[in-house]
Amino acid sequence: MSVQFPSIEVLRFAAVAAFLCVTTNLASADDRLVIEPAEGTANGKHIVLISGDEEYRSEESCPMFAKILSQHHGFKCTVLFAIDSETGVINPYDQGNIPGMDTLADADLCVITTRFRKLPDDQMKPFLDYLKAGKPLVAYRTATHAFKGGNYGGFEWKNFGIKVLGENWHSHHGKHKVEGARGLIVRENADHPILRGVKDIYTPSDVYGVVHLDEDESTVLLRGQVLKLLDPASPPVTDGRNDPMMPYAWVKPYSVPSGETGKAFTTTAGGAVDFRCEDLRRLIVNACLHLSGEEVPEKADVSFVDPYQPSFFGFLNGEYFQERGLHPEDFRLGHSATTADPPPTYAPEPATAE
């Protein structure tokens, strides 16, 4: 029996098809970071983390959380970044491009920490669909002012914060880059699952002003105490700004027009340097576990998977990020990437005796 070998033309076609298939798959993954759960730990759930802010280095904190959530807690994690439309590098100064928003279609949880984005309709649609489905949100720091405009789907996106999370950007209640913050547990809600194992939270980033949150509708978990210095040992200020203290972390229901009711957790803490605090990391991880329907342990493992050396917050510029040339793969498992601290723009006030 003779064997029929494929012709040269067929072989050439198959090779080209295989090449196109491989390169297409690679191209589709270049603009995002996907981290599978550690072997034998998969819980079958998918978290999409959306970074994209010019000030608080969410391009550093989101991959760090993706590694903790995937390797310690069994989630598949996809991290999305602000990608420069022309060069393909991570550039939070490109406010109009976060590729991969379509991955929200099969997400069980979304973590968002963007700042003043204005995305095209094809990127906003998956996010609006996610909200209409009433799926859970975990939001930190600049997510209160996640978007700066647009009315895609009839939703006023500049007011996403107040309509979904409970507050927009309002003010720096503490002096920016001068006064740190301490998160104090609200006693009557101390047994909430999100607070398990959370005892001591200090952040260099200051307390935000929160004045519109409906505290009857929300469950306030933490209040933010303004400190005199950027120092965890600093005493609180005594000028009346801690009486009362601002809401610092809370859970509330949300809904959007023609949508189901969902639940959102928000904290106004969340600069990349803030997450050197173990209990703040635990707060975020607990919120992810609780809102995705997973059991929250007494003390969730929030140890770093890869070395984490976060940059201090502050504005750089788009040119800096172009020169740095970071891509999502630079944050893959087994690798760490950080940006540089911004130029000094402040001088901490010295402690004074009272």
Residue, then its C-alpha position, 0 to 999 in steps of 0.5 A: m500500500s502506497v503512502q500519500f504524502p501531502s504536497i509542498e503547497v499543503l505543507r506550506f499552507a499548514a505552516v503559515a496557518a500554524f504560525l499565524c495561530v501562534t503569533t495571534n495568540l501571543a499578540s492577544a496576550d501581550d497587552r495583559l497579564v494572565i496568571e493561572p492558579a497554583e497547581g492543585t489549588a484552583n477554585g474555578k473562579h476568575i478575577v480581573l484586576i484593572s489598573g491605570d492611574e498616573e499617581y499611585r502605581s496601580e501597575e505595580s499593586c495589581p500584579m502583586f495582588a494577582k500573584i497572591l490571589s492566584q498562588h495562595h487562594g486558587f483564583k485565575c487572575t487577569v491584570l489589565f493595564a493602561i497601554d500606550s496606543e502607539t508603543g505598546v508599553i505600560n503608560p498610565y498617561d494614556q487615559g484612553n486605552i485599557p485592552g482586554m476589558d472583554t475578559l470581564a465577560d467570564a469574570d467572577l470578580c472585578v478589582i478596579t483602581t483606575r483614575f480619570r480614564k476615558l475609554p472608547d465604547d468598545q472597552m466600556k461596553p464589557f464593564l457596563d455589562y459587568l455592572k448590569a449583571g450585578k457582579p461584585l466589585v473591589a475598588y481602591r484609592t482612585a477608583t472613586h474617580a475611576f472615569k472622567g467623562g463619557n455617557y456610553g450606555g446612558f451612564e454618566w461615567k464621571n459620577f461612577g464613584i458616587k453612583v456605584l461606590g458611594e463617593n466621587w473624588h472630593s478632597h485630601h482630608g489629610k495633607h497630601k504627602v505630609e500626613g499619613a493615615r491609620g485605619l481604625i476598625v468600626r467596633e460595631n462591624a468588627d465581626h465582618p468577614i472582610l475584617r478577619g485577621v485585620k488589626d493594624i493598618y497604616t498608610p503613607s497615602d493620606v485620608y480622602g474626604v468622604v462626604h456623600l456616602d450614605e452610611d445607612e445604606s453602607t456598612v462602614l468597616l474602617r475609619g481613617q485617622v489623620l496622622k501628623l507625619l508619614d510615620p506609623a509611629s506618628p500621633p494623630v492630628t489634634d485640630g478637629r479633622n479626626d472628629p468625626m473620622m472619615p469612612y476609610a473602607w465600606v461595603k454597599p449595594y449598587s445598581v445601574p439602570s436596567g441592571e441587577t443589584g450588586k455589591a461593592f467594597t471600597t477603600t480610599a487607601g491603596g497607593a502601591v507603597d500602602f500595601r507594604c502593610e500586611d493587614l491592608r493587603r489582607l483587607i483587599v484579599n478578604a474582600c475578594l474572597h468574601l465577594s466572590g463567595e469564598e470562605v474567608p479564613e481567620k488569617a488569610d495568607v497575603s505573603f508576597v509571591d515575588p519580591y515587592q518593592p513599590s514606588f512612592f506615589g506622585f506624578l511622573n510623566g508619559e515620557y518616563f514610562q516610555e523610557r522605562g518600557l515596561h510590558p505586562e510580561d515584566f510582572r509575570l510569575g518569578h519576576s518583579a518590576t518597579t518604576a522609580d520614585p518621583p522627584p521629591t515634591y514635599a518635605p515632611e514636617p518635623a514632629t513638635a512637642e505639645 
